[in-house]
Amino acid sequence: MGRMQRLSLVRGLMALPAAMSFVLVACSGPDLTQIKVPRIDAGTLVTPNFNEFQKREEARGPVGSSDLVDASGRCPDPGPARAPDIAGGGQGGEAGAQVVPPSANPISLKMTECEVVRAVGAPQGVQIGANERGDRAVTIEYRTGDRPGIYRFVDGRLVSIERVGEPSPADKKPPPKKPKQAT
């Protein structure tokens, strides 16, 4: 036998156990008929509706003049009144005014200017102008009360809320270190 023949025979004998292990693994695999798969009712699956946001926006309708505040922060139609915050500088509620707790009037984006004023109360500052596209841009500021913040509106709809009254993390100073005592 030549050297090349012996080398190929050795290689063949070395490959034989690897091939046999693959054959044995394939034969001893799990019995797939014993696996139980949960049944899913197709009626419970909901197909995504990508037009849902657009439909909600159309259902809100356009913003009318009765949904916009004036320069003093008042709405043409006052709606249900909210008692001013006495601690925040208000004068207290009138006898006939309906007092609405703050949790009953949540604030969300896309609310109109008057919806926010009815939910939070009379603002401390109002700025009315136009943005770079010429749309109505209103900034309503609440420095005190239940929900202090700067509320920004574009075309009569709430687009952002910024918190005020809390110090930023950069303004907070770490507590002073105690001097080490000499021993």
Secondary structure, 3 states (H helix, E strand, C coil): CCHHHHHHHHHHHHHHHHHHHHHHHHHCCCCHHHCCCCCCCHHHCCCCCCCHHHHHHHHHCCCCHHHCCCCCCCCCCCCCCCCCCCCCCCCCCCCCCCCCCHHHCCCCCCCEHHHHHHHHCCCCEEEEEECCCCCEEEEEEECCCCCCEEEEEECCEEEEEEECCCCCCCCCCCCCCCCCCCC
